[in-house]
């Protein structure tokens, strides 16, 4: 995001600094503002009526969340939790709508964000419907490692538990443990103070 667009956000938003595990908002809360991540990571989770929790997204810097209020969402459909300490901008619904109306450049950026999120949601749905647990785990790891950077053959992933990975792909921690051990044995991942993901992990997804 350009400095000009950052300045627009800074002008209309309230800067909030959060520690790890802080809940920005909970499922069922009144939805009256959008948020923008300047630094850190945010986890979005939903809980079913039966109490089962699922992770629907892990968002990094330069991502919006809570934007459903701009489309008529009255209560939060998910819980947003800080998983890496950072800085978040809170933008009141009316101010966000105003800046979208008044700034074509900002509006274009936000539309790109929404389209990208929509594509990701569709890809996640296809992943859940048609891919095995092993492939879903490999895809989740590659996404966390920002696969596709031509300058990196190996990328480090911030600390993330096997239970969190299990929640992301809809399986058990034990199953994740089995496949993580397999990926490590095959040289697709390694541990060196943090989890390192090799681009060769893509072969798991491509294998029929």
N, C-alpha and C positions, 0 to 999 in steps of 0.2 A: 504494500500500500504506500502511495506517495506521501510526502511530508504534508502536502496540502490537505489530503483526505484525512490524515491523522489529526491535523489541526482542527478540522471540522468535528471529528468525533470528540476531541478533547474539549471543544467549546460547548457541546451539547450534553456531554456525559459527565457522570460523577465517578471519580477514580476511587476504586476500592482495592485494598491489598488483603489477600487472603492467605491463610496458612493451610497446610495439607489437611484434608478431611473436613474442611468447613463446607457446610451446605449452603449454597447460594439461594436456592429455593427448593421447595418440596412439592412432590406430586399432590395436586389438589389446592395449592396456594392460588391466590388471585393473580392473574396474568396481566400486568400493567406496565411492563418495561421489557426492553431487549438488552442484551449484553454483548460486549465485544472483548475478546481475550487479547490483552497486550503481551502478557507473559504468563507462562505456566500451562497447565493442562486441566481440562474439566471433563468429568465423566457424567454422562446422561443415563439414568436408569429408570425403569418402570417396574411397578409391582402389581401383580395380578390380584384379583379378589381372594385368591387362595393363599396369597402371601409369597408367591414365587417371584424372585427378582431377576431381571434381565438387563444387561448393558446394551443400549442401543447406539451409543457413540462415545468415542474418546476424542475430544477436540483439543487442538493445539493453538498456539498464538496465531493471530490474524483470522480467527473464526468468530462468527456470530453464534449466539444461542439464545433461546427464549424469544425468538422472533415470531412465534405463533400468535402473540398478542396483536400483531399488525394485521392479521387475517381473521380476526374475530374470536380467537381463542380466549375464553374468559377465565379458565383455571388451567394451571400447569398440568400438562399431560405426563410429565416426567420430573425426576429429581435431578438437580445439577449439583455435583459435588466436586470440590477442588481435590485433585490427586497429585498436583505438583504446585508448590507455592508460587504465587504470581500476582499479577495486576490485571484487574478486570474493570471495564467501563460499563456503568449502568446508565441506560438511556431511556428516559420516560417515553411512553408510547406516543404522546402528542408531539414531543420533540423529534422523535425518530421519523414520524410521518411527515413532519414539516421539512426536515432536511432532505428526505427522499424526494419531496416535491420541488424544493428550491435548488438542489444541486444535481444536475444531470450526470456529472462524473461519479458522484457518490451513488446515485441510483443505479448506474450501470454496474458498478462494483458489487452492489448488493444483489442485483439480479443474477450476476455470474455466480455469486455465492449460493443463492437459492437453487440455481440449476445444477451446480456441482453437487449440492447436498441431495437433490432429488435423484440424480444419477447414481450416487452412492447408495441411497436407500434401495433403489431397484436392484442394484448389483448384490446387495446384502440379502435381499429376498430370494433372488435366484440361487445364491450361494447356499442358503438354508434349505431350499426346496430340493436341489439337485445334487449337491456335492457331499461327499463323505466327511466324517469328522476330521480325518487327517488333512483333507484338502482345505476345509474351512479354517483349521488351525494355521496351515501354511499361509493362506491368504491373509489372515489377521496379522500374522507376524510381518509379512511383507508390507502391508499397509502401515503398520506401526513404524517400520524402518524406512518408509518413503521410497519403496522400490521404484526404480526408473531413472534415478540420477546417474547419468552416464559416466560421471567422474568417481563413482564409488562402487566398489565390488563388495564391500562389507560395510554395514551400518550398525551402529550401536543403538540399542533400544533402552530407554530409561527403565528403572526398576518397575517390574510388573509381576504380580503373583500369578501362579498357575490357576488359582481360583478365579482371578479376574479374567484370565484368558478363557477359562471354562464358561464363565457367565457370558462372555462376548459371543461365543460360538454355539451356545446351547448344549453343553455336555457336562460331564463330571470332571472334577480336578484329577481323579485317578486316570481317566482317559487322556487328559492333556499330558500328564506325567509320562505315560507310556510313549506317546508320540514325540514329546520333547527329547526323551532319551534316544529314540530312534533317529531323530534329526541330528542330534549331537554325534551319534555313532557314525552316521553317514557323512559328517563334515559340513552339514548345511548350517549349523549354528554352533556357537562356542561361548564359553563363559570366560570373561577376562575382566573381572571387576563389575562388568555389566554384560547383558546379553548381546552378543554380536550375531547379526543375521547376514548370511552370505546370499548373493543373488542366485546361487545355484539351487536355493530352496524352491525357486520357481518350477523346477522340474517335477516337483510333487503335484503341482496344480495341472501341469501339462500332460502328465502321465495318465493314460486311459486305463 
